[in-house]
Amino acid sequence: MPWIDVCEADDLEEESGRRFDHGGKTFAIFRNDRNEYYCTDGLCTHEEIHLADGLVMENTVECPKHSSIFDFTTGEVETPPACENLRTYAVKVEDGRVKIDV
């Protein structure tokens, strides 16, 4: 599948997330404190809350509703109540643009 253009790399501040909708699905794009970009499913696996609105610290995002924490580099859930991991997607930055492979 072709790479999908999401946003300018500079649109995401360090330790922040951004929602991206494409093809009827919601994704979350994250930038960590080391200027690396990641993409996961956009909704918490516990109650389908938008994760891009959560608190981003280093390589984790905390769900804004029930505080489940996910490692967005692997998709792994670190704290309950969520118990199902997130799917992750390949990300690249090309010509200053963030692109994902979904």
C-alpha positions, 0 to 999 in steps of 0.5 A: 500500500502507498505511504499516506501523507499525514502532516508536517513533521513540525506540526507535532511538538515533542511529546505530543500526539495528533489524530489522523482519520483515513479510510474510515479508521482513526490513527494516532501519530506520536512524537517522543522526546527524541524527535522520533515519530510513531503511529498506532490505532487511534482509539483506546482498546478499553473504551474507544477514546481518542488517544491523541488527546492523552498525555504523552511522556517519552514513549508512552501515552495515557488514555485521557478517560481511564488512564491506561498507559500504552507504549506507542513504540510497540503498542503494548498496554502497560497499565489497566484497565485496557488489556488489549495492545494497540496495532502499530504502523510504519512511519517515515519522515520525508521532505519534512512530512510525516507519512504512514504505511497502513 
